[in-house]
């Protein structure tokens, strides 16, 4: 595989991963804007625009957009995150020019028709309500609000009913014009095509991209102390069969050198079936069906979150076991054999994740949006392989602190004050 990156004169970035052994091409248009770039009154704008770009252009109706891509034997989708939006498609390599034409038409000539805006506003409200009906989604929103109080990272990507009602055509177009500019956009392709082929195909469209500076978002300091006056436990009382638990800890940014030992720490803790939390809570005691941890990293901050679904009468026991494991990771250097297994797992998952054209396209897009450059595949493997057990313990001691712990619950419980004393690591 060969990776190449070109920055066109207007600031548009174009990158490829040539995979001549593949039959397909995966194409992505990545924009460095998401929910954390929105003011409160703009809440949900990025996600709203993601929907609208599928709803018709000056050349194609919404139906024609889907029919043309599916008529190629391909598919088309998109998603919005806190700090980027991605429109992606895949088809046979010989159908790539037609695939690009559809994506460019969506991006450059969407109509933002008032009737479609009204319909999609209703659809997004239904989508939001559907998520909030699911305890696993709701508890994540509650945890984000607790980890990032008063900050855009603490708000839902879908926005609120009130903010959605305020997003009319002129406000959406204004947000689009300010953020979806050439300097903030990356076009990435992975599969059976060359870099020169992609440059030739993109060049006629490049001159139509809006120009302007890259947008800025409200920063978060990694070291910022969470206000002591805010509750450490967020409870949403709901008639559920289980209590959904999410325990969050502010961590490090995607640029922090500690991100590599943090990845291994997460694998040790709860990322996989051999992890400490899975073995302790599910295999040894059988008190949780689902228990796992994950890491999120942004430009200036990050978090590590632990999730579990448990019976109400097991909640205190589960919290004690989780915090005991966090404490143990701060007190003792993990065995070299355990760190080696975690490293091999993470590197193996990384290798599997970039095996196909679509995940490889996503890997390139995430690097360019997140770091502004491409790293060789070997770079990630080498940095993970160099992590020592002492470094894993060091990052655990840096982030596993009682003042950083925040707990969110969706539960039949009426009160959760009795759980606050359990949120202690040291």
C-alpha positions in Angstrom: 0.0 0.0 0.0 1.3 3.5 -0.9 -0.1 6.6 0.8 0.1 10.0 -0.8 -1.1 13.5 0.1 -1.5 16.6 -2.0 -2.7 20.0 -0.9 -4.2 21.9 -3.8 -3.7 25.7 -4.2 -7.0 26.5 -2.6 -6.2 24.5 0.5 -8.2 21.4 -0.3 -6.3 18.2 0.8 -6.4 15.1 -1.4 -5.1 11.8 -0.1 -4.9 8.2 -1.4 -4.0 4.7 -0.3 -3.3 2.7 -3.4 -4.4 -0.9 -2.9 -4.0 -2.5 -6.3 -5.0 -6.0 -5.1 -8.6 -4.7 -4.2 -11.5 -4.6 -6.6 -13.2 -1.6 -4.9 -12.6 2.0 -4.1 -13.8 3.7 -0.9 -14.2 7.5 -1.1 -14.6 9.9 1.7 -15.2 13.7 2.0 -14.1 14.7 5.5 -14.8 18.1 7.0 -13.2 19.3 10.2 -16.4 20.5 11.8 -18.8 18.8 14.3 -20.9 19.5 17.3 -18.1 21.1 19.4 -17.9 23.9 16.8 -21.5 24.9 17.5 -22.8 27.7 19.8 -25.7 26.6 21.9 -28.2 28.2 19.6 -26.6 26.3 16.7 -26.8 22.9 18.4 -27.3 20.1 15.9 -26.3 22.2 12.9 -23.5 19.9 11.7 -25.7 16.8 12.0 -28.6 18.7 10.3 -26.4 19.6 7.4 -25.2 16.0 7.1 -28.9 15.0 6.5 -29.6 17.8 4.1 -26.8 17.0 1.7 -28.7 13.8 0.9 -31.9 15.7 0.1 -31.3 17.0 -3.4 -29.1 19.2 -5.5 -29.7 21.3 -8.6 -29.1 18.3 -10.7 -30.4 15.4 -8.6 -33.4 14.7 -6.4 -32.9 12.8 -3.1 -34.1 9.6 -4.8 -31.7 10.0 -7.8 -28.8 10.4 -5.4 -29.5 7.0 -3.8 -30.5 5.4 -7.0 -27.3 6.4 -8.9 -25.0 5.1 -6.2 -26.9 1.9 -5.6 -27.2 1.5 -9.4 -23.4 1.3 -9.4 -23.6 -1.6 -7.0 -22.3 0.7 -4.3 -23.5 2.5 -1.2 -23.4 5.9 0.3 -23.6 7.1 4.0 -22.4 9.8 6.4 -21.9 10.5 10.1 -21.3 13.4 12.3 -19.0 13.4 15.4 -17.9 16.1 17.9 -15.1 17.4 15.7 -15.7 16.1 12.1 -18.3 15.1 9.6 -17.7 12.4 7.0 -19.6 11.6 3.8 -18.4 8.2 2.4 -19.2 5.9 -0.4 -17.9 2.7 -1.9 -18.2 1.0 -5.3 -16.2 -1.1 -7.8 -13.0 0.7 -8.9 -14.2 1.2 -12.5 -17.3 3.1 -11.1 -15.2 5.6 -9.2 -15.7 8.6 -11.5 -19.5 8.3 -11.1 -19.2 7.9 -7.4 -17.1 11.0 -7.1 -19.5 13.0 -9.3 -22.4 12.2 -6.9 -20.5 13.1 -3.8 -19.2 16.3 -5.3 -22.7 17.3 -6.4 -24.0 16.7 -2.9 -21.2 18.7 -1.3 -21.1 21.6 -3.8 -24.7 22.0 -5.0 -27.2 20.9 -2.3 -30.3 23.0 -2.4 -31.2 23.3 1.3 -34.8 23.4 0.1 -37.2 24.8 2.8 -39.6 21.9 2.5 -36.7 19.4 3.0 -35.5 21.3 6.0 -38.9 21.1 7.6 -39.1 17.3 6.9 -35.6 16.6 8.1 -36.1 18.7 11.3 -39.0 16.3 12.2 -36.9 13.3 11.2 -34.0 14.4 13.4 -36.3 15.0 16.3 -37.6 11.4 15.9 -34.0 10.2 15.7 -33.1 12.1 18.9 -36.1 10.7 20.7 -35.3 7.2 19.6 -31.8 7.5 21.0 -33.0 8.9 24.3 -35.5 6.0 24.5 -32.4 3.7 24.6 -30.8 3.6 28.0 -27.3 2.9 26.5 -27.5 6.1 24.4 -29.0 8.2 27.1 -26.4 7.3 29.7 -23.7 8.4 27.3 -25.3 11.8 26.8 -25.6 12.2 30.6 -22.0 11.3 31.1 -20.8 13.8 28.5 -22.8 16.5 30.2 -21.1 15.6 33.5 -17.6 15.4 32.0 -17.8 18.6 30.0 -20.3 20.9 31.8 -21.1 24.1 30.0 -19.0 23.1 27.0 -20.1 22.0 23.5 -18.6 18.6 24.1 -21.2 18.1 26.8 -24.1 18.7 24.4 -25.8 16.2 22.2 -24.6 15.9 18.6 -28.3 15.9 17.4 -29.0 19.2 19.2 -32.1 19.9 21.3 -35.7 20.4 20.1 -35.3 24.1 20.8 -32.0 24.5 18.9 -33.4 22.5 16.0 -36.4 24.7 15.8 -34.1 27.7 15.5 -32.1 26.3 12.6 -33.8 27.8 9.5 -32.4 27.8 6.0 -30.5 31.0 6.3 -28.8 29.9 9.6 -27.9 26.5 8.2 -26.5 28.1 5.0 -24.5 30.6 7.1 -23.0 27.7 9.2 -22.3 25.7 6.0 -20.5 28.7 4.3 -18.4 29.4 7.3 -17.2 25.8 8.0 -17.4 23.7 4.9 -14.5 25.4 3.2 -11.6 24.0 1.1 -9.0 24.5 3.9 -11.2 22.5 6.3 -12.0 19.6 3.8 -10.1 16.4 2.9 -11.0 14.1 0.0 -9.7 10.6 0.7 -9.8 7.5 -1.5 -8.5 4.0 -0.8 -8.5 1.1 -3.2 -7.7 0.3 -6.8 -6.7 3.7 -8.0 -3.6 5.9 -8.1 -3.0 9.2 -6.6 -2.7 10.8 -10.0 -6.1 9.4 -11.0 -7.7 11.0 -7.9 -6.0 14.3 -8.5 -7.2 14.4 -12.1 -10.7 13.5 -11.1 -10.9 16.0 -8.2 -9.3 19.0 -9.9 -12.3 20.1 -12.0 -14.4 20.3 -8.8 -11.8 21.9 -6.6 -12.3 25.4 -7.9 -15.9 25.3 -6.8 -15.1 24.7 -3.1 -15.8 27.7 -0.8 -12.7 29.5 0.5 -12.1 30.8 4.0 -10.1 30.2 7.2 -10.4 27.0 9.1 -13.0 27.3 11.9 -12.0 27.4 15.5 -13.8 25.7 18.4 -14.0 26.5 22.1 -10.9 24.9 23.8 -10.8 22.6 26.8 -7.7 22.4 29.0 -6.7 18.8 29.7 -5.7 19.8 33.2 -8.9 21.8 33.9 -10.4 20.8 37.2 -14.0 19.8 37.1 -16.0 22.2 39.3 -16.4 20.8 42.7 -19.8 22.4 43.1 -21.3 20.2 40.3 -22.8 16.8 41.2 -20.5 13.9 40.6 -23.4 11.5 40.0 -26.0 12.2 37.3 -29.2 10.1 37.7 -32.0 9.8 35.2 -34.8 7.8 36.8 -36.5 5.5 34.3 -38.4 2.2 34.5 -35.7 -0.1 33.1 -34.9 -3.8 33.6 -31.3 -2.9 34.5 -29.3 0.1 35.7 -27.1 1.4 32.9 -23.9 2.8 34.3 -21.3 5.0 32.7 -18.2 6.0 34.7 -16.1 8.7 32.9 -12.6 10.1 33.6 -11.0 13.0 31.7 -7.9 11.7 29.9 -5.5 13.0 27.3 -5.7 14.6 23.9 -4.9 12.9 20.6 -1.6 14.8 20.4 -0.4 13.7 23.9 2.5 11.2 23.9 0.6 9.4 26.7 -2.0 8.3 24.2 -0.1 5.2 23.4 0.2 3.8 26.9 -3.4 4.9 27.4 -4.5 2.6 24.6 -2.8 -0.3 26.3 -4.2 0.7 29.6 -7.7 0.7 28.1 -7.1 -2.8 26.7 -6.0 -4.0 30.1 -8.9 -2.5 31.8 -12.0 -3.2 29.8 -11.7 -3.2 26.0 -11.8 -6.9 25.4 -13.0 -10.2 26.9 -9.6 -10.9 28.5 -9.5 -7.5 30.2 -9.6 -7.1 33.9 -13.1 -5.8 34.3 -14.7 -8.4 32.0 -12.9 -11.2 33.8 -13.7 -9.8 37.3 -17.4 -8.8 36.8 -18.6 -11.3 34.2 -16.4 -14.3 34.2 -15.5 -14.6 37.9 -18.7 -13.2 39.5 -21.4 -13.2 36.8 -22.8 -9.9 37.9 -22.7 -8.0 34.5 -23.5 -9.2 31.0 -22.0 -6.2 29.3 -18.9 -4.5 30.8 -16.4 -2.6 28.7 -14.3 0.6 28.5 -13.4 2.9 25.6 -11.2 5.9 24.9 -12.2 9.2 23.1 -9.5 11.6 22.0 -9.9 15.2 20.7 -7.5 17.9 19.7 -7.1 19.3 23.3 -8.7 16.7 25.6 -10.1 13.2 25.9 -11.8 10.8 28.2 -11.9 7.1 29.2 -15.3 5.7 29.9 -16.5 2.5 31.5 -20.0 1.1 30.7 -22.0 -1.7 32.4 -25.5 -2.9 32.6 -26.3 -4.4 36.0 -29.1 -5.4 38.3 -30.0 -2.6 40.7 -29.1 -4.6 43.8 -25.6 -5.3 42.3 -24.8 -1.6 41.5 -22.8 -0.8 44.7 -20.8 -4.0 44.3 -20.0 -3.3 40.7 -18.8 0.3 41.5 -16.6 -1.0 44.3 -15.0 -3.6 41.9 -14.5 -1.0 39.2 -12.9 1.6 41.4 -10.8 -1.2 43.1 -9.4 -2.1 39.7 -8.6 1.6 38.9 -6.8 1.8 42.2 -4.8 -1.4 41.6 -3.6 0.0 38.2 -2.3 3.2 39.9 -0.6 1.2 42.7 1.1 -1.6 40.9 3.0 -1.8 37.7 1.1 -4.4 35.5 3.0 -7.6 34.7 5.0 -7.5 31.5 3.1 -10.5 30.2 -0.2 -8.7 30.6 1.1 -5.6 28.9 2.4 -7.7 26.0 -1.0 -9.4 25.5 -2.7 -6.0 25.5 -0.1 -4.7 23.0 -0.6 -7.7 20.7 -4.3 -7.3 20.9 -4.3 -3.6 20.1 -1.8 -3.9 17.2 -3.7 -6.9 15.9 -7.0 -5.0 16.0 -5.3 -2.1 14.3 -4.1 -4.3 11.5 -7.5 -5.9 11.0 -9.2 -2.5 11.1 -7.2 -1.2 8.1 -7.5 -4.4 6.0 -10.3 -3.3 3.7 -10.7 -0.2 1.5 -13.4 1.5 3.7 -11.6 1.2 7.0 -8.3 2.2 5.3 -10.0 5.3 3.9 -11.4 6.1 7.4 -7.9 5.7 8.9 -6.4 8.2 6.5 -9.3 10.7 6.9 -9.0 10.5 10.7 -5.3 11.2 10.6 -5.6 14.2 8.3 -8.6 15.7 10.2 -7.0 15.0 13.6 -3.3 15.5 12.9 -3.1 17.3 9.6 -0.6 14.7 8.2 -0.3 11.1 7.3 1.7 8.7 9.6 3.1 5.5 8.1 1.3 2.3 9.2 4.5 1.2 11.0 4.5 4.3 13.2 1.5 3.2 15.2 2.8 -0.3 15.6 6.2 1.0 16.7 4.9 3.4 19.2 2.6 0.8 20.8 5.4 -1.8 20.8 7.6 0.6 22.7 5.2 1.1 25.6 6.5 -0.2 28.9 4.6 -1.5 31.9 5.8 1.5 33.9 4.4 3.9 31.4 1.0 2.2 31.6 1.0 2.6 35.4 2.2 6.2 35.0 -0.7 7.2 32.8 -3.1 5.4 35.2 -1.8 7.5 38.0 -2.1 10.7 35.9 -5.8 10.2 35.1 -7.4 7.8 37.7 -8.0 10.4 40.4 -11.1 10.7 42.5 -11.7 14.4 41.5 -11.9 13.4 37.9 -14.5 10.6 38.2 -18.0 11.3 37.0 -20.9 8.7 37.1 -24.1 8.7 35.0 -27.0 6.3 35.6 -30.2 5.4 33.8 -32.0 3.4 36.5 -35.2 2.8 38.4 -33.4 4.3 41.4 -35.0 7.4 42.8 -31.8 8.7 44.5 -28.1 8.1 44.0 -26.5 10.2 46.8 -25.4 7.0 48.6 -23.1 6.2 45.6 -21.0 9.3 45.8 -18.6 8.0 48.6 -17.8 5.0 46.3 -16.2 7.2 43.7 -12.8 7.1 45.2 -9.6 5.8 43.6 -7.0 7.0 46.0 
